[in-house]
Amino acid sequence: MSFNANDPSGAGGLTADIAAITSAGAHPLVIVTGAYVRDTAEIFDHFAFDEEAVADQARAALEDMPVSAIKVGFVGSPENISAIAEIASDYSDVPLIAYMPSLSWWEDSKIDSYLDAFRELMLPQATLLIGNHSTLWRWLLPDWPAERSPSARDIAKAASGLGVSYTLVTGIPLPDQFIDNVLATPQSVLYSEKFERFEAVFQGAGETLSAALCALLANGHDLQAATAEALTYLDHSLEAGFHPGMGNIVPDRLFWAQTEDDEAAEDEAPGADDTTPIPKSPFELPPNGTKH
């Protein structure tokens, strides 16, 4: 089950969650918590749903189907955080994955009240917190001295003090255009993997990673294996990313649906050189901007 906002650009939000969760072999139950006003370049605004509407959606689905994992993305208001936290407390045996995106596009007063509510109500119930290094640093360690950057274990220690068992810190800068991604507790690093930095700006990478990891946990993977597979899935999605609009690149979360081998097989298929004309479609549509 994913609690997240609708994203009309398809770059992130529930669109990202649905594609990633499905790709990882799980059935997504998506709870709409609000809607972004955005394109592939930036977020202009957000409209939050009423907390009763959010709770009623979730309760109806939960009473019908068993849920194996819960993801909480950006839910728009402290009231929605409170409602979701209450629901999560009723399903305390289900792992809860909390993803914190950058909120730099939002008003400062709204950011502060949202982060306070998330810290007090959601983190105590979170099994795993996921976020970019700079985002988690500024949120959980605002008074960190500037001599050096906090490590993933430093951030995990701060999260642990608020009730989080595990923390996945992404995008940690490394020399030579590499970034590190580290799954940690205050005591140890459980898994880490570095990737070469893409010379591009993406939208929806964090949503993709957190949704895929949530689905893999729901399918019974242990945390280290789910983290490794989700990071690999994200890397392939970014590598296959495409430009649907005039803004940033969107991960191709369905990269696995069509490969070069499939295209070659289609070319070599019997009748591929058949000159029999194909009947025209009644609709003259422009070609798709994706590979699918």
Secondary structure, 3 states (H helix, E strand, C coil): CEEEEECCCCCCHHHHHHHHHHHCCCCCCEEEEEEEEECCCCEEEEEECCHHHHHHHHHHHHHHCCCCCEEECCCCCHHHHHHHHHHHHHCCCCCEEEEECCCCCCCHHHHHHHHHHHHHHHHHHCCEEEEEHHHHHHHHCCCCCCCCCCCHHHHHHHHHCCCCCEEEEEEEEECCCEEEEEEECCCCEEEEEEEECCCCCECCHHHHHHHHHHHHHHCCCCHHHHHHHHHHHHHHHHHCCECCCCCCEECCCCHHHCCHHHHHHHHHCCCCCCCCCCCCCCCCCCCCCCCC
